[in-house]
Amino acid sequence: MVAPCTKSILEIFQDFDARRCGRIAQSDLEAVLLRICGVSRDLAEQWIQSSGAAELEDVDYRIFMAWLFEEEKSRADTAEKLYERGFSVRQLIQFVRRHRSLGLHDLSRMSTADVVRDIVIPETKERQCAMVELFEGGPREPMCLMSHWWGHSFMSLVEAILGHASGQVLPSEKLLSEEELEKTYWLCIFGVNQHKSICGTGANPCDCGAVKYLNGHPLCEMDKFGLMMRHFKEHALAADRELETFKRIWVLKELQTALAMGMRTEFCGTITSNISFALLSVREAQASRDEDRRMILAEIEQTMGIDEFDDSIRAKVREEQAKLTIFEAIVRRQVDIVEFHLKENPLLCNVQLRQFGMKTPLHFMAERSRTASEWEDFSGRTALLQSLLDARADASICDASGRSVLHAMCMWDGDVQLAKKLISARADPNERATRGAVANKTPLEVLQHGVSIPFFDRGYKSRSARQTEELLQYLASLTSP
């Protein structure tokens, strides 16, 4: 929290220096810290006393600033160490497997807070360390920070991470590639040393006796997330269906920090389009510790302001919800909903989400749906394709496995009329997939060889039998020799 304001403080003190030879009244110093840095008066007094710069009612600002910059270096060091405590998807799976095999806890019925209280704190008590330091292979450098709510189901959080890493809608560890297993993440429940932070309270009983470092202390690990996020390349947010996640002030702060840094945030988990959507102001957001809430609100007020903060968060959440809604509507063949959202934002026609394997709306249109009748599926796809093409959907875009829309069409339904429209919209019949069961195959070769597709993310285990000789002949006439 200090880093953005040290230069401003120094400039103010240099103004005083021209008149008072480097000294400033303690009350004035406290007021400056309060207004520029947003620190509480109690914390300002603590800093001044710790710096050794106070004499009677005056403070030598040169001594104070030297101490403050040294404290800031310590804060940066703490944030760096915190960042280094990531874990791989493989390590997360091992954690889940181990606790399922022990049979002491039912992870499927536990919230994330339950896991911290009943597993993380007891298991790390002897060493008084972060959970990742006990993982096989030790901490890993993380690529992605996953924001989440402690009240959310722990296994839903695990599924969100697996889905983000693999692109599977219903993630299965059996289908994860080596690359996906090695993808690294950071979670506060595993990365923060809970014994220096929250253990020993009524909610998290522990008698380890470890010294606690709370907000404002250089060694505190609970107020360094802003500094730590500068190291990340990716940010994701595990949301719950009822959007309770967005009532947590830390989640909102991490999301806004990512937005301010120009870091793309992808929402994971299930956000239903049927929910009445109205995000509260950050003023109403909740935190487990009231000091966290006060600290974050003070920082927001001293920087962008509450109203601008609220507007940026609401715009981002609505943007992400619209993406999820259009995918859901396409799967359900709800043409009117799709057309409404395309009219509101035509760019949604080409949206891709990592948790859906970078498929486009056209990919979802091409696949069979199990949420609609066969007739609704067939007629809905025809109307959806036209709506997407009218919005200028790009039929040449491939998913994360290099599969084109034509691959999806040939894997699930040999509809020659839809295929002809896709070809007219620049779908490439010679495109070869790069990964998975159809790797190195063109759409025609998928039809010719009758590839069995373990397509768990759509609920199917084999390709649709409705391929047609007409489609085979049509694609063969287009495919280069």
Secondary structure, DSSP 4 states (H G I P E B T S, - for coil): --GGGHHHHHHHHHHHHHHHTTEEEHHHHHHHIIIII---HHHHHHHHHHHT-EETTEEEHHHHHHHHHHHHHHHHHHHHHHHT-BEEHHHHHHHHHHHHHH-S--GGG-BHHHHIIIIIHHHHTTTT--GGGGSTT--B--SEEEE--TTSBHHHHHHHHHHHHH--SS--GGG--HHHHT-EEE-HHHHS-TTTTTTTSSSS-----PPP--TTSTT-SSS-HHHHGGG-SEEEEEE-TT-GGGGBHHHHHHHHHHHHTT--EEEEE---TTS---PPPGGG-B-SSHHHHHHHHHHHHHTT-HHHHHHHHHHHHHHHHHHHHHHHHHHTT-HHHHHHHHHH-GGGGG---GGGTT--HHHHHHS--SSS-HHHHHHHHHHHHHHHHHTT--TT---TTS--HHHHHHHH---HHHHHHHHHTT--TT----SGGGTT--HHHHHHHT-----GGGT-SS--S---HHHHHHHHHHS--
